[in-house]
Amino acid sequence: MTYTHLTMNEVTMIRLYWASNFHVSAVVDALRRSKKTTYKIYHYLMLASRH
C-alpha cells in the first residue's frame, strides 16, 4: 500500500473528532488511516490548544 498525504478534508475531520473528544482509535476506524498519522495530528492539536 502506498502512502498518500492527508487531504484537507481528512485533517478537518480529524480536528472535528478531536474537538468532540473521540479516541484516536475511533478516528482511525472511521477514516481508515494509520494510527501514527492520526496521532500526529492529535498531538499537534493538543500543543496548539495550549497557546
PDB file of N, CA, C, O and CB in Angstrom:
ATOM      1  N   MET A   1       0.842  -1.171   0.000  1.00  0.00           N
ATOM      2  CA  MET A   1       0.000   0.000   0.000  1.00  0.00           C
ATOM      3  C   MET A   1       0.893   1.242   0.000  1.00  0.00           C
ATOM      4  O   MET A   1       1.798   1.356   0.827  1.00  0.00           O
ATOM      5  CB  MET A   1      -0.961  -0.006   1.219  1.00  0.00           C
ATOM      6  N   THR A   2       0.646   2.150  -0.904  1.00  0.00           N
ATOM      7  CA  THR A   2       1.440   3.361  -0.969  1.00  0.00           C
ATOM      8  C   THR A   2       0.845   4.432  -0.073  1.00  0.00           C
ATOM      9  O   THR A   2      -0.363   4.470   0.156  1.00  0.00           O
ATOM     10  CB  THR A   2       1.540   3.861  -2.406  1.00  0.00           C
ATOM     11  N   TYR A   3       1.717   5.304   0.432  1.00  0.00           N
ATOM     12  CA  TYR A   3       1.283   6.373   1.317  1.00  0.00           C
ATOM     13  C   TYR A   3       0.744   7.536   0.506  1.00  0.00           C
ATOM     14  O   TYR A   3       1.339   7.935  -0.495  1.00  0.00           O
ATOM     15  CB  TYR A   3       2.433   6.833   2.218  1.00  0.00           C
ATOM     16  N   THR A   4      -0.354   8.065   0.930  1.00  0.00           N
ATOM     17  CA  THR A   4      -0.872   9.298   0.340  1.00  0.00           C
ATOM     18  C   THR A   4      -1.028  10.313   1.457  1.00  0.00           C
ATOM     19  O   THR A   4      -1.406   9.964   2.575  1.00  0.00           O
ATOM     20  CB  THR A   4      -2.233   9.059  -0.405  1.00  0.00           C
ATOM     21  N   HIS A   5      -0.742  11.545   1.160  1.00  0.00           N
ATOM     22  CA  HIS A   5      -0.859  12.601   2.161  1.00  0.00           C
ATOM     23  C   HIS A   5      -2.316  12.774   2.560  1.00  0.00           C
ATOM     24  O   HIS A   5      -3.231  12.437   1.809  1.00  0.00           O
ATOM     25  CB  HIS A   5      -0.283  13.931   1.628  1.00  0.00           C
ATOM     26  N   LEU A   6      -2.506  13.303   3.751  1.00  0.00           N
ATOM     27  CA  LEU A   6      -3.865  13.588   4.199  1.00  0.00           C
ATOM     28  C   LEU A   6      -4.426  14.750   3.386  1.00  0.00           C
ATOM     29  O   LEU A   6      -3.729  15.723   3.098  1.00  0.00           O
ATOM     30  CB  LEU A   6      -3.896  13.911   5.720  1.00  0.00           C
ATOM     31  N   THR A   7      -5.665  14.628   3.033  1.00  0.00           N
ATOM     32  CA  THR A   7      -6.328  15.732   2.355  1.00  0.00           C
ATOM     33  C   THR A   7      -6.785  16.742   3.406  1.00  0.00           C
ATOM     34  O   THR A   7      -6.841  16.421   4.593  1.00  0.00           O
ATOM     35  CB  THR A   7      -7.533  15.227   1.497  1.00  0.00           C
ATOM     36  N   MET A   8      -7.106  17.938   2.981  1.00  0.00           N
ATOM     37  CA  MET A   8      -7.605  18.943   3.920  1.00  0.00           C
ATOM     38  C   MET A   8      -8.918  18.478   4.551  1.00  0.00           C
ATOM     39  O   MET A   8      -9.196  18.790   5.709  1.00  0.00           O
ATOM     40  CB  MET A   8      -7.803  20.300   3.207  1.00  0.00           C
ATOM     41  N   ASN A   9      -9.708  17.748   3.805  1.00  0.00           N
ATOM     42  CA  ASN A   9     -10.948  17.208   4.341  1.00  0.00           C
ATOM     43  C   ASN A   9     -10.660  16.226   5.482  1.00  0.00           C
ATOM     44  O   ASN A   9     -11.340  16.252   6.508  1.00  0.00           O
ATOM     45  CB  ASN A   9     -11.757  16.518   3.229  1.00  0.00           C
ATOM     46  N   GLU A  10      -9.662  15.369   5.307  1.00  0.00           N
ATOM     47  CA  GLU A  10      -9.306  14.408   6.352  1.00  0.00           C
ATOM     48  C   GLU A  10      -8.765  15.114   7.598  1.00  0.00           C
ATOM     49  O   GLU A  10      -9.096  14.740   8.723  1.00  0.00           O
ATOM     50  CB  GLU A  10      -8.269  13.409   5.823  1.00  0.00           C
ATOM     51  N   VAL A  11      -7.936  16.131   7.389  1.00  0.00           N
ATOM     52  CA  VAL A  11      -7.400  16.887   8.521  1.00  0.00           C
ATOM     53  C   VAL A  11      -8.542  17.583   9.266  1.00  0.00           C
ATOM     54  O   VAL A  11      -8.560  17.612  10.496  1.00  0.00           O
ATOM     55  CB  VAL A  11      -6.347  17.925   8.042  1.00  0.00           C
ATOM     56  N   THR A  12      -9.476  18.134   8.528  1.00  0.00           N
ATOM     57  CA  THR A  12     -10.635  18.789   9.139  1.00  0.00           C
ATOM     58  C   THR A  12     -11.463  17.788   9.928  1.00  0.00           C
ATOM     59  O   THR A  12     -11.915  18.092  11.032  1.00  0.00           O
ATOM     60  CB  THR A  12     -11.503  19.463   8.067  1.00  0.00           C
ATOM     61  N   MET A  13     -11.665  16.608   9.378  1.00  0.00           N
ATOM     62  CA  MET A  13     -12.428  15.577  10.092  1.00  0.00           C
ATOM     63  C   MET A  13     -11.707  15.151  11.370  1.00  0.00           C
ATOM     64  O   MET A  13     -12.344  14.969  12.408  1.00  0.00           O
ATOM     65  CB  MET A  13     -12.661  14.352   9.184  1.00  0.00           C
ATOM     66  N   ILE A  14     -10.392  14.993  11.304  1.00  0.00           N
ATOM     67  CA  ILE A  14      -9.624  14.631  12.493  1.00  0.00           C
ATOM     68  C   ILE A  14      -9.763  15.720  13.546  1.00  0.00           C
ATOM     69  O   ILE A  14      -9.915  15.422  14.730  1.00  0.00           O
ATOM     70  CB  ILE A  14      -8.136  14.404  12.142  1.00  0.00           C
ATOM     71  N   ARG A  15      -9.712  16.975  13.125  1.00  0.00           N
ATOM     72  CA  ARG A  15      -9.864  18.076  14.074  1.00  0.00           C
ATOM     73  C   ARG A  15     -11.242  18.056  14.729  1.00  0.00           C
ATOM     74  O   ARG A  15     -11.365  18.284  15.932  1.00  0.00           O
ATOM     75  CB  ARG A  15      -9.637  19.417  13.373  1.00  0.00           C
ATOM     76  N   LEU A  16     -12.270  17.785  13.943  1.00  0.00           N
ATOM     77  CA  LEU A  16     -13.627  17.727  14.499  1.00  0.00           C
ATOM     78  C   LEU A  16     -13.781  16.567  15.475  1.00  0.00           C
ATOM     79  O   LEU A  16     -14.415  16.710  16.521  1.00  0.00           O
ATOM     80  CB  LEU A  16     -14.658  17.600  13.376  1.00  0.00           C
ATOM     81  N   TYR A  17     -13.203  15.421  15.134  1.00  0.00           N
ATOM     82  CA  TYR A  17     -13.224  14.278  16.061  1.00  0.00           C
ATOM     83  C   TYR A  17     -12.475  14.628  17.349  1.00  0.00           C
ATOM     84  O   TYR A  17     -12.933  14.311  18.446  1.00  0.00           O
ATOM     85  CB  TYR A  17     -12.594  13.019  15.397  1.00  0.00           C
ATOM     86  N   TRP A  18     -11.319  15.285  17.206  1.00  0.00           N
ATOM     87  CA  TRP A  18     -10.522  15.677  18.368  1.00  0.00           C
ATOM     88  C   TRP A  18     -11.309  16.636  19.264  1.00  0.00           C
ATOM     89  O   TRP A  18     -11.329  16.482  20.485  1.00  0.00           O
ATOM     90  CB  TRP A  18      -9.200  16.331  17.919  1.00  0.00           C
ATOM     91  N   ALA A  19     -11.957  17.628  18.641  1.00  0.00           N
ATOM     92  CA  ALA A  19     -12.737  18.614  19.407  1.00  0.00           C
ATOM     93  C   ALA A  19     -13.922  17.963  20.118  1.00  0.00           C
ATOM     94  O   ALA A  19     -14.404  18.482  21.124  1.00  0.00           O
ATOM     95  CB  ALA A  19     -13.239  19.732  18.481  1.00  0.00           C
ATOM     96  N   SER A  20     -14.392  16.829  19.598  1.00  0.00           N
ATOM     97  CA  SER A  20     -15.514  16.116  20.205  1.00  0.00           C
ATOM     98  C   SER A  20     -15.048  15.032  21.180  1.00  0.00           C
ATOM     99  O   SER A  20     -15.848  14.228  21.659  1.00  0.00           O
ATOM    100  CB  SER A  20     -16.382  15.495  19.120  1.00  0.00           C
ATOM    101  N   ASN A  21     -13.737  15.022  21.465  1.00  0.00           N
ATOM    102  CA  ASN A  21     -13.131  14.087  22.423  1.00  0.00           C
ATOM    103  C   ASN A  21     -13.237  12.619  22.029  1.00  0.00           C
ATOM    104  O   ASN A  21     -13.379  11.751  22.891  1.00  0.00           O
ATOM    105  CB  ASN A  21     -13.763  14.270  23.756  1.00  0.00           C
ATOM    106  N   PHE A  22     -13.167  12.338  20.731  1.00  0.00           N
ATOM    107  CA  PHE A  22     -13.124  10.956  20.271  1.00  0.00           C
ATOM    108  C   PHE A  22     -11.715  10.406  20.483  1.00  0.00           C
ATOM    109  O   PHE A  22     -10.738  11.149  20.385  1.00  0.00           O
ATOM    110  CB  PHE A  22     -13.543  10.850  18.774  1.00  0.00           C
ATOM    111  N   HIS A  23     -11.608   9.130  20.767  1.00  0.00           N
ATOM    112  CA  HIS A  23     -10.312   8.481  20.883  1.00  0.00           C
ATOM    113  C   HIS A  23      -9.704   8.306  19.496  1.00  0.00           C
ATOM    114  O   HIS A  23     -10.416   8.199  18.498  1.00  0.00           O
ATOM    115  CB  HIS A  23     -10.441   7.118  21.601  1.00  0.00           C
ATOM    116  N   VAL A  24      -8.382   8.280  19.455  1.00  0.00           N
ATOM    117  CA  VAL A  24      -7.666   8.131  18.190  1.00  0.00           C
ATOM    118  C   VAL A  24      -8.105   6.861  17.468  1.00  0.00           C
ATOM    119  O   VAL A  24      -8.256   6.864  16.246  1.00  0.00           O
ATOM    120  CB  VAL A  24      -6.148   8.108  18.430  1.00  0.00           C
ATOM    121  N   SER A  25      -8.308   5.783  18.210  1.00  0.00           N
ATOM    122  CA  SER A  25      -8.684   4.520  17.574  1.00  0.00           C
ATOM    123  C   SER A  25     -10.028   4.619  16.854  1.00  0.00           C
ATOM    124  O   SER A  25     -10.216   3.970  15.825  1.00  0.00           O
ATOM    125  CB  SER A  25      -8.737   3.408  18.613  1.00  0.00           C
ATOM    126  N   ALA A  26     -10.955   5.407  17.364  1.00  0.00           N
ATOM    127  CA  ALA A  26     -12.244   5.593  16.688  1.00  0.00           C
ATOM    128  C   ALA A  26     -12.065   6.365  15.381  1.00  0.00           C
ATOM    129  O   ALA A  26     -12.723   6.072  14.383  1.00  0.00           O
ATOM    130  CB  ALA A  26     -13.235   6.335  17.611  1.00  0.00           C
ATOM    131  N   VAL A  27     -11.172   7.347  15.396  1.00  0.00           N
ATOM    132  CA  VAL A  27     -10.902   8.140  14.195  1.00  0.00           C
ATOM    133  C   VAL A  27     -10.217   7.278  13.143  1.00  0.00           C
ATOM    134  O   VAL A  27     -10.536   7.364  11.957  1.00  0.00           O
ATOM    135  CB  VAL A  27     -10.030   9.369  14.533  1.00  0.00           C
ATOM    136  N   VAL A  28      -9.276   6.448  13.581  1.00  0.00           N
ATOM    137  CA  VAL A  28      -8.566   5.543  12.672  1.00  0.00           C
ATOM    138  C   VAL A  28      -9.562   4.632  11.962  1.00  0.00           C
ATOM    139  O   VAL A  28      -9.475   4.436  10.749  1.00  0.00           O
ATOM    140  CB  VAL A  28      -7.516   4.699  13.442  1.00  0.00           C
ATOM    141  N   ASP A  29     -10.500   4.081  12.711  1.00  0.00           N
ATOM    142  CA  ASP A  29     -11.512   3.206  12.118  1.00  0.00           C
ATOM    143  C   ASP A  29     -12.415   3.961  11.151  1.00  0.00           C
ATOM    144  O   ASP A  29     -12.767   3.442  10.092  1.00  0.00           O
ATOM    145  CB  ASP A  29     -12.353   2.559  13.210  1.00  0.00           C
ATOM    146  N   ALA A  30     -12.788   5.179  11.510  1.00  0.00           N
ATOM    147  CA  ALA A  30     -13.702   5.954  10.676  1.00  0.00           C
ATOM    148  C   ALA A  30     -13.048   6.419   9.376  1.00  0.00           C
ATOM    149  O   ALA A  30     -13.669   6.374   8.314  1.00  0.00           O
ATOM    150  CB  ALA A  30     -14.214   7.154  11.449  1.00  0.00           C
ATOM    151  N   LEU A  31     -11.796   6.865   9.462  1.00  0.00           N
ATOM    152  CA  LEU A  31     -11.121   7.420   8.278  1.00  0.00           C
ATOM    153  C   LEU A  31     -10.243   6.419   7.544  1.00  0.00           C
ATOM    154  O   LEU A  31      -9.761   6.690   6.444  1.00  0.00           O
ATOM    155  CB  LEU A  31     -10.283   8.594   8.680  1.00  0.00           C
ATOM    156  N   ARG A  32     -10.038   5.248   8.168  1.00  0.00           N
ATOM    157  CA  ARG A  32      -9.189   4.222   7.572  1.00  0.00           C
ATOM    158  C   ARG A  32      -7.786   4.743   7.276  1.00  0.00           C
ATOM    159  O   ARG A  32      -7.238   4.542   6.192  1.00  0.00           O
ATOM    160  CB  ARG A  32      -9.824   3.698   6.296  1.00  0.00           C
ATOM    161  N   ARG A  33      -7.223   5.420   8.281  1.00  0.00           N
ATOM    162  CA  ARG A  33      -5.857   5.935   8.212  1.00  0.00           C
ATOM    163  C   ARG A  33      -5.050   5.292   9.312  1.00  0.00           C
ATOM    164  O   ARG A  33      -5.609   4.696  10.232  1.00  0.00           O
ATOM    165  CB  ARG A  33      -5.822   7.483   8.333  1.00  0.00           C
ATOM    166  N   SER A  34      -3.734   5.408   9.224  1.00  0.00           N
ATOM    167  CA  SER A  34      -2.893   4.777  10.237  1.00  0.00           C
ATOM    168  C   SER A  34      -3.011   5.508  11.562  1.00  0.00           C
ATOM    169  O   SER A  34      -3.294   6.706  11.609  1.00  0.00           O
ATOM    170  CB  SER A  34      -1.432   4.742   9.781  1.00  0.00           C
ATOM    171  N   LYS A  35      -2.788   4.767  12.636  1.00  0.00           N
ATOM    172  CA  LYS A  35      -2.865   5.337  13.972  1.00  0.00           C
ATOM    173  C   LYS A  35      -1.765   6.384  14.160  1.00  0.00           C
ATOM    174  O   LYS A  35      -1.995   7.422  14.779  1.00  0.00           O
ATOM    175  CB  LYS A  35      -2.751   4.230  15.041  1.00  0.00           C
ATOM    176  N   LYS A  36      -0.595   6.117  13.637  1.00  0.00           N
ATOM    177  CA  LYS A  36       0.531   7.043  13.778  1.00  0.00           C
ATOM    178  C   LYS A  36       0.227   8.384  13.118  1.00  0.00           C
ATOM    179  O   LYS A  36       0.469   9.435  13.712  1.00  0.00           O
ATOM    180  CB  LYS A  36       1.801   6.437  13.171  1.00  0.00           C
ATOM    181  N   THR A  37      -0.297   8.358  11.907  1.00  0.00           N
ATOM    182  CA  THR A  37      -0.632   9.582  11.189  1.00  0.00           C
ATOM    183  C   THR A  37      -1.692  10.379  11.939  1.00  0.00           C
ATOM    184  O   THR A  37      -1.578  11.595  12.087  1.00  0.00           O
ATOM    185  CB  THR A  37      -1.118   9.256   9.774  1.00  0.00           C
ATOM    186  N   THR A  38      -2.713   9.691  12.405  1.00  0.00           N
ATOM    187  CA  THR A  38      -3.800  10.350  13.118  1.00  0.00           C
ATOM    188  C   THR A  38      -3.308  10.918  14.441  1.00  0.00           C
ATOM    189  O   THR A  38      -3.672  12.034  14.811  1.00  0.00           O
ATOM    190  CB  THR A  38      -4.957   9.375  13.357  1.00  0.00           C
ATOM    191  N   TYR A  39      -2.488  10.165  15.151  1.00  0.00           N
ATOM    192  CA  TYR A  39      -1.975  10.638  16.431  1.00  0.00           C
ATOM    193  C   TYR A  39      -1.103  11.872  16.252  1.00  0.00           C
ATOM    194  O   TYR A  39      -1.108  12.750  17.115  1.00  0.00           O
ATOM    195  CB  TYR A  39      -1.185   9.536  17.126  1.00  0.00           C
ATOM    196  N   LYS A  40      -0.352  11.965  15.155  1.00  0.00           N
ATOM    197  CA  LYS A  40       0.463  13.150  14.903  1.00  0.00           C
ATOM    198  C   LYS A  40      -0.413  14.403  14.833  1.00  0.00           C
ATOM    199  O   LYS A  40      -0.048  15.450  15.367  1.00  0.00           O
ATOM    200  CB  LYS A  40       1.263  12.984  13.597  1.00  0.00           C
ATOM    201  N   ILE A  41      -1.554  14.293  14.181  1.00  0.00           N
ATOM    202  CA  ILE A  41      -2.482  15.433  14.094  1.00  0.00           C
ATOM    203  C   ILE A  41      -3.057  15.732  15.473  1.00  0.00           C
ATOM    204  O   ILE A  41      -3.146  16.896  15.865  1.00  0.00           O
ATOM    205  CB  ILE A  41      -3.629  15.142  13.079  1.00  0.00           C
ATOM    206  N   TYR A  42      -3.449  14.697  16.213  1.00  0.00           N
ATOM    207  CA  TYR A  42      -3.967  14.884  17.570  1.00  0.00           C
ATOM    208  C   TYR A  42      -2.921  15.591  18.437  1.00  0.00           C
ATOM    209  O   TYR A  42      -3.248  16.526  19.168  1.00  0.00           O
ATOM    210  CB  TYR A  42      -4.362  13.518  18.200  1.00  0.00           C
ATOM    211  N   HIS A  43      -1.677  15.150  18.355  1.00  0.00           N
ATOM    212  CA  HIS A  43      -0.601  15.731  19.149  1.00  0.00           C
ATOM    213  C   HIS A  43      -0.416  17.203  18.796  1.00  0.00           C
ATOM    214  O   HIS A  43      -0.271  18.040  19.686  1.00  0.00           O
ATOM    215  CB  HIS A  43       0.711  14.958  18.930  1.00  0.00           C
ATOM    216  N   TYR A  44      -0.419  17.519  17.516  1.00  0.00           N
ATOM    217  CA  TYR A  44      -0.288  18.903  17.069  1.00  0.00           C
ATOM    218  C   TYR A  44      -1.444  19.749  17.630  1.00  0.00           C
ATOM    219  O   TYR A  44      -1.226  20.860  18.112  1.00  0.00           O
ATOM    220  CB  TYR A  44      -0.262  18.973  15.516  1.00  0.00           C
ATOM    221  N   LEU A  45      -2.650  19.225  17.565  1.00  0.00           N
ATOM    222  CA  LEU A  45      -3.799  19.965  18.069  1.00  0.00           C
ATOM    223  C   LEU A  45      -3.714  20.185  19.579  1.00  0.00           C
ATOM    224  O   LEU A  45      -4.093  21.246  20.075  1.00  0.00           O
ATOM    225  CB  LEU A  45      -5.084  19.230  17.724  1.00  0.00           C
ATOM    226  N   MET A  46      -3.222  19.194  20.302  1.00  0.00           N
ATOM    227  CA  MET A  46      -3.056  19.351  21.757  1.00  0.00           C
ATOM    228  C   MET A  46      -2.054  20.456  22.061  1.00  0.00           C
ATOM    229  O   MET A  46      -2.288  21.277  22.947  1.00  0.00           O
ATOM    230  CB  MET A  46      -2.594  18.024  22.403  1.00  0.00           C
ATOM    231  N   LEU A  47      -0.943  20.483  21.337  1.00  0.00           N
ATOM    232  CA  LEU A  47       0.060  21.512  21.569  1.00  0.00           C
ATOM    233  C   LEU A  47      -0.458  22.892  21.174  1.00  0.00           C
ATOM    234  O   LEU A  47      -0.216  23.874  21.876  1.00  0.00           O
ATOM    235  CB  LEU A  47       1.333  21.189  20.798  1.00  0.00           C
ATOM    236  N   ALA A  48      -1.159  22.966  20.066  1.00  0.00           N
ATOM    237  CA  ALA A  48      -1.682  24.245  19.584  1.00  0.00           C
ATOM    238  C   ALA A  48      -2.765  24.798  20.511  1.00  0.00           C
ATOM    239  O   ALA A  48      -2.922  26.015  20.615  1.00  0.00           O
ATOM    240  CB  ALA A  48      -2.240  24.085  18.171  1.00  0.00           C
ATOM    241  N   SER A  49      -3.499  23.938  21.172  1.00  0.00           N
ATOM    242  CA  SER A  49      -4.578  24.401  22.035  1.00  0.00           C
ATOM    243  C   SER A  49      -4.057  24.974  23.349  1.00  0.00           C
ATOM    244  O   SER A  49      -4.791  25.664  24.056  1.00  0.00           O
ATOM    245  CB  SER A  49      -5.538  23.265  22.317  1.00  0.00           C
ATOM    246  N   ARG A  50      -2.824  24.701  23.673  1.00  0.00           N
ATOM    247  CA  ARG A  50      -2.225  25.220  24.917  1.00  0.00           C
ATOM    248  C   ARG A  50      -1.898  26.691  24.832  1.00  0.00           C
ATOM    249  O   ARG A  50      -1.756  27.351  25.862  1.00  0.00           O
ATOM    250  CB  ARG A  50      -0.969  24.453  25.253  1.00  0.00           C
ATOM    251  N   HIS A  51      -1.775  27.220  23.634  1.00  0.00           N
ATOM    252  CA  HIS A  51      -1.377  28.638  23.474  1.00  0.00           C
ATOM    253  C   HIS A  51      -2.556  29.520  23.313  1.00  0.00           C
ATOM    254  O   HIS A  51      -2.404  30.733  23.168  1.00  0.00           O
ATOM    255  CB  HIS A  51      -0.463  28.819  22.290  1.00  0.00           C
TER     256      HIS A  51
END
